[in-house]
């Protein structure tokens, strides 16, 4: 068996263990002369992956291309690797699906909105890391979310992703059969990030479960979508039940992110800021400037963590 490939999994479908190598559980890839990462506009036949990405130790992913570009500029300054105001080239400029920026050992990649979009990106990103012979990689999703019982601007570090029934699992239909995978995230990494937040002391940070939904409106019990067939009382009952189950925020990517990182043997975390308290409102009412500052909070926390890991803090 080719090193780096594994077919050994737990009953929940996750990788048997995390180690320094990237796991690819797909023997068919060994038969391919070239692996084309179509949605990233990269390929093993056209790019020297080890030369381009072999030094990557940290991958930060987020929904918005502009936000990931801003993050790449920010961490350029934080790591002292150049002018934070200078332009950082988009490695995936040949496609409009995703954007990718590299700053030293840090790779920043956009993933779009929702489970389908991030899963496509992660399939190709994990293969990119494998082909690049990367090791000891930490991957962190930084993003925005709706809080449950938290003030706007709070940061949530996800302990586990849960589905809309509050179960810590990700379900996917494969060949007509339901496959269930674990959505537990790295507890040690979560604690390290929490310690970093306590050192920064700039904003409230908590560790809790994150509910991952299939859409933004009905799936998140909003009252302001084009369709709504439940009452405000039913909405509040559901969200309060989520809070009692340990859920502290809601977004649309964490479950498949956790499941795929487990399969790939990647040390992973999710760090999201809350833009509102869903027990009080469905619509975001903060000003643009306030929202921009909120969105910078996960970036600040993760950047500080990376600096500490590199001995630069």
Secondary structure, DSSP 4 states (H G I P E B T S, - for coil): --TTB---B-TTS-BS---SSPPB--GGGGG-S--EEGGGTEETTTS-HHHHHTT--EEEEES-HHHHHHHHHHHHHHTTSS-TTS----TTTT-SS--EEEETTEEEEE--SSHHHHHHHHHHHHHHHHHTT--S-EEEEEEEEEESSS-TT-EEEEEEEE-TTS-SEEEEEETTEEEEEE-B--HHHHHHHHHHHHHH-SS-EEEEEEEE-S-SSGGGT-SSSS---S-HHHHHHHHHHHHHTTEEEEESSHHHHHHHHHHHT-EEEEEEEEEEETTT-SS--S-HHHHHHHHHHHHHHHHHHHHHHTT--
